[in-house]
Amino acid sequence: MNSYKRNISLLLAVLFVTASAFIPVDVENPSNATAWSIDKAHSNISFSIRHIFTPITGEFKEYDANVMFDPDNLEESSIDIEIQVSSIDTDVEKRDGHLQSDDFFSVAEYPTITFSSDQITVEGDNEFIAHGELTIKDVTKEVELPFTLLGVQDHPMQENTKVAGVTIDYQLNRNDFNVGAGDWASTAIIGGEVDLNIDLEMTSPAN
């Protein structure tokens, strides 16, 4: 190859390398967080509140939860929960009806309780915090829901399926959300602090 052809070849090689530096590299995006389905037969949303001295417990029978969670991909993880307040069950029908009335939850006007996360952070081994907005009645507050990842494994009863467990424990003040009107805002009979517990068993197709 004569000198002219060698110089042309060298010039083309330099131009190719230089141009390649400006071509966007197709970097693979991080995988999405795992989408989990709630096994409601083995999940529960319950609460406890004091009546004078005695804790009274109850639960919400109807709810939906949209969980996208991967401890290795918290940026794309999220927890969204919607509770149907009319499904409240304290084992006393008359009390359940009273709680749905305007004295407390005003179910006709505010039928749902919702939580929507905007960030999930890690606090320790299998310990996380879901940061987001909790809405009860006409009040929305920024809250931090601590939760524990109980474990992830192959489902022993379902082939090609993963199973995971999550538990959330949180305490809130009902008066912060206007749950208790007039005389019922007093904490002399019904306490102000409510202990909320959410236990979720979840499944997802195994990769």
VEXTOR-650925 format. One record per atom (N, C-alpha, C, O): x, y, z. Coordinates in pm, whole numbers, padded with zeros to 5 digits, always signed. Layout:
% VEXTOR-650925
XYZ ...
***
This chain:
% VEXTOR-650925
+00084-00119+00000 +00000+00000+00000 +00088+00124+00000 +00176+00137+00085 +00065+00218-00097 +00150+00336-00103 +00117+00430+00011 +00020+00410+00085 +00201+00535+00025 +00189+00629+00136 +00054+00699+00134 -00003+00723+00241 +00003+00734+00018 -00124+00806+00008 -00239+00722+00063 -00321+00771+00140 -00244+00592+00022 -00350+00504+00067 -00341+00479+00217 -00442+00469+00286 -00215+00470+00268 -00199+00449+00412 -00253+00570+00489 -00318+00555+00592 -00225+00688+00439 -00272+00810+00507 -00425+00818+00505 -00486+00859+00603 -00487+00780+00390 -00633+00782+00381 -00693+00682+00480 -00791+00714+00548 -00635+00564+00489 -00685+00461+00580 -00673+00507+00724 -00763+00485+00805 -00559+00571+00757 -00539+00620+00893 -00639+00729+00926 -00693+00733+01037 -00664+00819+00829 -00759+00927+00851 -00899+00872+00876 -00969+00918+00966 -00941+00773+00795 -01074+00714+00812 -01086+00646+00949 -01191+00654+01013 -00981+00580+00992 -00984+00513+01122 -01000+00613+01235 -01078+00591+01328 -00924+00724+01226 -00935+00828+01329 -01074+00888+01331 -01132+00909+01438 -01130+00916+01209 -01265+00974+01203 -01368+00878+01262 -01461+00922+01330 -01353+00747+01238 -01448+00649+01291 -01442+00645+01442 -01547+00645+01508 -01322+00641+01499 -01308+00637+01645 -01363+00763+01709 -01430+00757+01812 -01335+00880+01646 -01382+01007+01700 -01534+01015+01697 -01596+01057+01794 -01592+00975+01584 -01738+00980+01572 -01804+00885+01670 -01910+00915+01724 -01741+00769+01694 -01801+00671+01785 -01813+00726+01925 -01902+00685+02000 -01725+00817+01962 -01730+00874+02096 -01854+00955+02119 -01894+00977+02234 -01919+01002+02011 -02038+01086+02023 -02167+01011+01996 -02275+01070+02001 -02158+00879+01967 -02277+00799+01944 -02328+00749+02078 -02253+00683+02150 -02455+00777+02115 -02507+00731+02243 -02500+00580+02254 -02537+00507+02162 -02452+00534+02370 -02443+00391+02393 -02576+00344+02449 -02630+00406+02541 -02629+00235+02397 -02756+00181+02442 -02736+00103+02571 -02718-00019+02569 -02738+00176+02683 -02718+00112+02812 -02849+00048+02855 -02954+00112+02852 -02844-00076+02895 -02965-00147+02938 -03022-00082+03062 -02949-00059+03158 -03153-00051+03062 -03217+00008+03177 -03225-00092+03291 -03232-00212+03266 -03224-00044+03416 -03239-00137+03527 -03375-00206+03518 -03474-00147+03474 -03378-00330+03560 -03504-00404+03554 -03606-00339+03646 -03570-00283+03750 -03733-00348+03608 -03839-00294+03691 -03846-00370+03822 -03808-00487+03830 -03896-00301+03925 -03920-00369+04051 -04028-00475+04030 -04113-00462+03942 -04022-00579+04110 -04116-00691+04095 -04258-00648+04130 -04282-00583+04231 -04352-00687+04044 -04494-00662+04071 -04549-00780+04151 -04536-00895+04110 -04610-00750+04265 -04663-00854+04354 -04815-00849+04358 -04874-00741+04359 -04876-00966+04361 -05021-00978+04379 -05049-01016+04524 -04981-01100+04582 -05152-00953+04582 -05184-00977+04723 -05267-01104+04736 -05370-01119+04670 -05223-01194+04823 -05300-01313+04858 -05389-01274+04977 -05347-01282+05092 -05512-01232+04947 -05598-01177+05052 -05643-01281+05153 -05681-01246+05265 -05639-01408+05116 -05674-01512+05212 -05573-01520+05326 -05602-01574+05433 -05454-01466+05301 -05348-01471+05403 -05291-01332+05432 -05175-01318+05469 -05374-01231+05414 -05335-01093+05440 -05441-01028+05529 -05552-01078+05541 -05404-00916+05590 -05496-00856+05686 -05459-00709+05709 -05341-00674+05717 -05562-00624+05720 -05543-00485+05763 -05625-00466+05890 -05748-00466+05885 -05559-00450+06001 -05628-00445+06130 -05584-00322+06209 -05486-00255+06176 -05659-00294+06315 -05628-00178+06399 -05670-00207+06542 -05748-00298+06570 -05617-00126+06632 -05653-00136+06773 -05662+00005+06830 -05577+00090+06800 -05766+00031+06912 -05784+00161+06975 -05844+00140+07113 -05920+00046+07134 -05810+00225+07206 -05855+00211+07344 -05999+00260+07361 -06036+00366+07309 -06079+00183+07433 -06210+00228+07480 -06203+00233+07633 -06206+00130+07699 -06195+00354+07687 -06169+00380+07829 -06037+00316+07870 -05933+00383+07870 -06039+00187+07905 -05914+00119+07941 -05879+00006+07844 -05762-00029+07828 -05981-00050+07778 -05964-00175+07706 -05935-00154+07558 -06005-00077+07492 -05833-00220+07505 -05811-00213+07359 -05923-00283+07283 -05960-00396+07315 -05976-00215+07183 -06076-00273+07094 -06011-00291+06957 -05948-00199+06905 -06026-00409+06901 -05962-00439+06773 -06066-00447+06661 -06184-00471+06685 -06020-00426+06541 -06106-00435+06424 -06022-00454+06300 -05899-00456+06306 -06089-00467+06187 -06017-00481+06062 -06101-00423+05948 -06221-00400+05961 -06034-00401+05837 -06100-00361+05713 -06097-00481+05619 -05990-00531+05585 -06216-00526+05578 -06227-00649+05500 -06196-00628+05353 -06150-00719+05285 -06223-00506+05302 -06208-00482+05159 -06100-00375+05135 -06104-00266+05191 -06005-00411+05051 -05894-00320+05021 -05825-00369+04894 -05840-00484+04853 -05749-00280+04836 -05663-00313+04723 -05523-00260+04753 -05508-00153+04812 -05424-00334+04712 -05285-00290+04730 -05207-00318+04603 -05211-00428+04549 -05137-00217+04556 -05052-00229+04439 -04907-00218+04488 -04861-00111+04525 -04838-00330+04486 -04702-00335+04541 -04603-00366+04430 -04612-00471+04365 -04510-00276+04409 -04394-00298+04324 -04273-00290+04416 -04241-00184+04469 -04207-00403+04436 -04101-00400+04536 -03987-00494+04502 -04007-00611+04470 -03867-00438+04511 -03744-00515+04496 -03641-00446+04586 -03605-00331+04560 -03593-00513+04689 -03497-00448+04780 -03369-00403+04712 -03296-00319+04765 -03342-00458+04592 -03224-00417+04516 -03256-00309+04413 -03168-00266+04339 -03382-00267+04409 -03423-00163+04313 -03529-00076+04379 -03645-00074+04337 -03489-00004+04483 -03586+00077+04558 -03633+00198+04479 -03741+00251+04505 -03553+00243+04381 -03594+00359+04303 -03724+00334+04229 -03804+00426+04210 -03746+00211+04186 -03867+00179+04111 -03969+00103+04196 -04066+00049+04142 -03946+00097+04326 -04038+00028+04416 -04144+00126+04468 -04117+00245+04483 -04263+00074+04495 -04372+00159+04545 -04477+00072+04613 -04490-00047+04585 -04552+00136+04703 -04664+00071+04770 -04782+00168+04767 -04771+00280+04815 -04893+00123+04711 -05016+00201+04708 -05129+00116+04766 -05147+00001+04726 -05204+00172+04860 -05309+00098+04927 -05438+00181+04926 -05434+00301+04953 -05550+00117+04897 -05681+00180+04905 -05773+00091+04988 -05793-00026+04955 -05828+00148+05095 -05914+00074+05187 -06057+00124+05174 -06081+00245+05172 -06151+00032+05165 -06294+00067+05165 -06340+00077+05311 -06350-00023+05382 -06368+00199+05353 -06401+00221+05494 -06529+00149+05534 -06543+00109+05649 -06623+00133+05441 -06749+00065+05472 -06729-00081+05509 -06822-00145+05559 -06609-00134+05487 -06582-00274+05520 -06529-00289+05663 -06485-00398+05700 -06533-00183+05742 -06483-00189+05880 -06561-00293+05959 -06683-00303+05948 -06489-00371+06038 -06551-00482+06111 -06487-00492+06249 -06369-00527+06262 -06566-00461+06353 -06518-00473+06491 -06596-00581+06567 -06590-00588+06690 -06667-00665+06494 -06749-00773+06551 -06874-00722+06623 -06943-00801+06688 -06903-00593+06613 -07026-00538+06671 -07091-00453+06562 -07042-00345+06531 -07200-00501+06505 -07262-00436+06390 -07304-00292+06421 -07283-00202+06339 -07361-00269+06539 -07405-00134+06576 -07286-00039+06582 -07294+00075+06536 -07176-00085+06638 -07056-00001+06647 -06999+00026+06508 -06954+00137+06479 -06999-00075+06423 -06948-00056+06287 -07030+00051+06214 -06973+00135+06144 -07162+00048+06231 -07246+00149+06169 -07217+00288+06223 -07217+00386+06147 -07193+00298+06353 -07161+00427+06414 -07028+00481+06360 -07015+00601+06333 -06930+00393+06345 -06799+00436+06294 -06810+00487+06150 -06731+00572+06108 -06905+00435+06074 -06922+00480+05936 -06999+00612+05926 -07001+00674+05820 -07060+00653+06034 -07145+00773+06033 -07062+00900+06034 -06939+00896+06038 -07132+01014+06031 -07064+01144+06033 -06996+01173+06166 -06916+01266+06175 -07025+01094+06269 -06955+01111+06397 -06808+01072+06384 -06724+01117+06462 -06779+00986+06284 -06641+00938+06269 -06593+00948+06124 -06538+01051+06085 -06612+00844+06043 -06551+00839+05910 -06631+00907+05799 -06576+00934+05693 -06759+00934+05820 -06841+00996+05715 -06825+00921+05583 -06783+00977+05482 -06858+00792+05586 -06831+00705+05472 -06902+00751+05344 -06847+00737+05235 -07022+00806+05357 -07095+00849+05237 -07017+00953+05159 -07023+00956+05036 -06943+01038+05228 -06866+01143+05162 -06721+01103+05138 -06660+01145+05040 -06667+01022+05227 -06525+00981+05216 -06516+00829+05225 -06487+00774+05332 -06541+00761+05116 -06553+00614+05120 -06421+00538+05134 -06422+00420+05165 -06307+00604+05110 -06181+00531+05109 -06075+00598+05197 -06078+00718+05222 -05984+00515+05242 -05858+00559+05302 -05749+00518+05204 -05747+00404+05157 -05658+00610+05171 -05555+00576+05073 -05416+00611+05124 -05397+00707+05200 -05320+00531+05082 -05179+00563+05102 -05108+00543+04969 -05126+00441+04903 -05028+00641+04930 -04951+00633+04806 -04807+00674+04834 -04782+00786+04877 -04714+00583+04810 -04574+00614+04838 -04510+00690+04723 -04548+00672+04607 -04415+00775+04756 -04335+00842+04653 -04188+00807+04665 -04107+00845+04579 -04152+00734+04771 -04013+00692+04789 -04009+00580+04892 -04085+00580+04989 -03919+00485+04870 -03895+00381+04969 -03746+00380+05001 -03662+00377+04911 -03714+00383+05130 -03574+00385+05172 -03547+00266+05263 -03638+00212+05326 -03420+00226+05269 -03381+00114+05353 -03333+00167+05488 -03266+00270+05494 -03369+00095+05596 -03330+00137+05730 -03237+00037+05797 -03168+00070+05893 -03234-00084+05748 -03151-00189+05806 -03181-00319+05737 -03244-00321+05630 -03137-00430+05797 -03161-00560+05737 -03311-00588+05729 -03377-00606+05831 -03363-00591+05605 -03504-00618+05579 -03598-00514+05641 -03718-00540+05655 -03546-00400+05678 -03627-00293+05736 -03628-00174+05640 -03523-00129+05594 -03749-00124+05609 -03764-00018+05510 -03866+00085+05560 -03939+00061+05656 -03869+00199+05492 -03969+00301+05520 -04032+00343+05388 -03962+00378+05293 -04165+00339+05383 -04239+00390+05268 -04280+00534+05299 -04362+00558+05388 -04224+00628+05225 -04257+00770+05242 -04369+00805+05144 -04361+00772+05026 -04473+00870+05193 -04581+00902+05101 -04694+00976+05168 -04678+01029+05278 -04809+00980+05103 -04925+01055+05150 -05035+00961+05197 -05076+00870+05125 -05081+00987+05319 -05193+00914+05376 -05314+01007+05377 -05307+01118+05431 -05423+00962+05318 -05546+01042+05313 -05658+00969+05386 -05693+00857+05352 -05712+01036+05488 -05829+00988+05561 -05929+01103+05565 -05895+01213+05609 -06050+01077+05521 -06151+01182+05506 -06096+01293+05417 -06052+01266+05305 -06098+01418+05465 -06054+01530+05382 -05914+01579+05420 -05876+01691+05388 -05839+01493+05489 -05706+01531+05536 -05600+01442+05471 -05612+01319+05473 -05499+01504+05414 -05386+01431+05356 -05259+01475+05427 -05231+01595+05438 -05182+01379+05476 -05058+01410+05547 -04943+01327+05492 -04960+01212+05452 -04825+01388+05492 -04703+01315+05460 -04667+01227+05579 -04653+01276+05691 -04651+01097+05555 -04619+01004+05663 -04505+00913+05619 -04470+00905+05502 -04448+00847+05717 -04344+00748+05693 -04389+00616+05755 -04396+00602+05877 -04420+00519+05669 -04467+00390+05716 -04350+00292+05722 -04298+00252+05618 -04307+00253+05842 -04201+00153+05851 -04256+00015+05821 -04364-00021+05866 -04180-00063+05744 -04225-00200+05717 -04107-00296+05714 -03992-00258+05689 -04140-00420+05740 -04040-00527+05744 -04068-00626+05633 -04181-00672+05617 -03965-00660+05558 -03974-00768+05460 -03947-00898+05536 -03835-00924+05579 -04052-00980+05551 -04041-01101+05631 -03965-01211+05560 -03911-01301+05624 -03959-01203+05427 -03886-01304+05352 -03938-01317+05210 -04049-01275+05179 -03857-01377+05125 -03893-01408+04986 -03841-01548+04956 -03725-01579+04985 -03926-01631+04898 -03883-01767+04866 -03972-01825+04757 -04073-01765+04719 -03932-01942+04707 -04019-02016+04615 -04144-02060+04691 -04135-02107+04805 -04259-02045+04627 -04384-02083+04692 -04390-02236+04707 -04379-02307+04607 -04409-02287+04828 -04409-02433+04847 -04531-02503+04787 -04530-02625+04772 -04637-02426+04753 -04760-02486+04703 -04791-02448+04558 -04885-02502+04498 -04713-02357+04501 -04740-02312+04364 -04611-02313+04284 -04513-02247+04320 -04611-02388+04175 -04491-02397+04092 -04465-02265+04020 -04558-02190+03987 -04337-02237+03997 -04294-02119+03922 -04350-01989+03982 -04384-01896+03910 -04358-01986+04114 -04413-01869+04184 -04326-01835+04303 -04284-01922+04379 -04301-01706+04319 -04235-01655+04438 -04340-01608+04538 -04448-01563+04499 -04308-01618+04666 -04397-01568+04770 -04314-01480+04864 -04198-01510+04894 -04375-01370+04909 -04307-01276+04999 -04404-01231+05106 -04526-01236+05087 -04351-01189+05218 -04433-01137+05327 -04383-01000+05370 -04263-00977+05380 -04478-00910+05395 -04446-00775+05441 -04538-00741+05557 -04657-00772+05553 -04486-00679+05660 -04569-00632+05770 -04541-00485+05797 -04425-00443+05802 -04647-00408+05815 -04639-00265+05843 -04703-00238+05978 -04816-00280+06001 -04632-00171+06065 -04688-00129+06194 -04674+00022+06205 -04565+00078+06188 -04786+00088+06233 -04785+00234+06235 -04887+00284+06337 -04994+00226+06352 -04853+00391+06406 -04945+00453+06501 -04979+00594+06453 -04891+00672+06417 -05109+00625+06453 -05153+00758+06413 -05255+00810+06513 -05313+00734+06591 -05276+00941+06509 -05376+01005+06594 -05500+01032+06511 -05494+01104+06411 -05613+00976+06551 -05736+00988+06472 -05780+01134+06459 -05839+01172+06357 -05753+01215+06560 -05796+01355+06554 -05716+01437+06453 -05761+01542+06408 -05598+01388+06416 -05521+01454+06309 -05594+01444+06176 -05567+01522+06084 -05686+01348+06165 -05759+01326+06041 -05910+01351+06058 -05991+01308+05976 -05945+01420+06165 -06085+01457+06190 -06177+01336+06203 -06294+01341+06166 -06123+01226+06256 -06205+01108+06280 -06257+01115+06423 -06192+01068+06517 -06373+01174+06438 -06432+01198+06569 -06482+01340+06576 -06405+01432+06602 -06613+01359+06553 -06671+01494+06549 -06743+01524+06679 -06791+01434+06747 -06748+01654+06714 -06821+01696+06833 -06767+01630+06959 -06646+01629+06983 -06858+01574+07039 -06817+01508+07164 -06725+01390+07140 -06648+01351+07229 -06732+01333+07019 -06652+01214+06991 -06506+01248+06960 -06424+01158+06942 -06475+01377+06953 -06333+01415+06937 -06258+01396+07067 -06135+01383+07067 -06329+01394+07179 -06266+01372+07308 -06204+01234+07315 -06256+01138+07258 -06091+01225+07385 -06024+01095+07400 -06052+01032+07536 -05986+00935+07574 -06151+01086+07610 -06183+01030+07742 -06242+00890+07729 -06212+00802+07809 -06328+00871+07628 -06390+00740+07607 -06314+00660+07502 -06273+00547+07527 -06296+00719+07386 -06224+00654+07276 -06088+00720+07263 -06078+00841+07245 -05984+00641+07273 -05849+00695+07270 -05817+00766+07140 -05885+00748+07039 -05713+00846+07145 -05672+00919+07025 -05577+00840+06937 -05580+00853+06814 -05494+00759+06999 -05392+00685+06924 -05449+00555+06868 -05513+00478+06940 -05425+00534+06741 -05471+00413+06673 -05348+00335+06626 -05262+00388+06556 -05341+00209+06665 -05234+00121+06619 -05282+00047+06494 -05377-00030+06498 -05214+00072+06382 -05251+00012+06254 -05150-00096+06218 -05029-00076+06228 -05201-00211+06177 -05115-00321+06136 -05161-00373+05999 -05278-00403+05978 -05066-00383+05907 -05095-00435+05773 -05001-00552+05747 -04880-00534+05742 -05058-00670+05731 -04981-00790+05698 -05018-00835+05557 -05135-00863+05530 -04921-00840+05469 -04946-00876+05331 -04864-00998+05291 -04741-00998+05304 -04933-01103+05244 -04864-01214+05179 -04883-01195+05028 -04995-01176+04981 -04773-01201+04953 -04778-01161+04813 -04712-01268+04727 -04621-01338+04771 -04759-01278+04604 -04702-01375+04510 -04665-01306+04379 -04719-01201+04343 -04570-01368+04311 -04525-01316+04182 -04468-01432+04100 -04406-01523+04156 -04488-01430+03968 -04428-01536+03886 -04277-01536+03902 -04213-01431+03901 -04220-01656+03917 -04074-01669+03929 -04010-01642+03795 -04063-01682+03691 -03896-01573+03796 -03825-01544+03671 -03760-01670+03615 -03696-01665+03511 
***
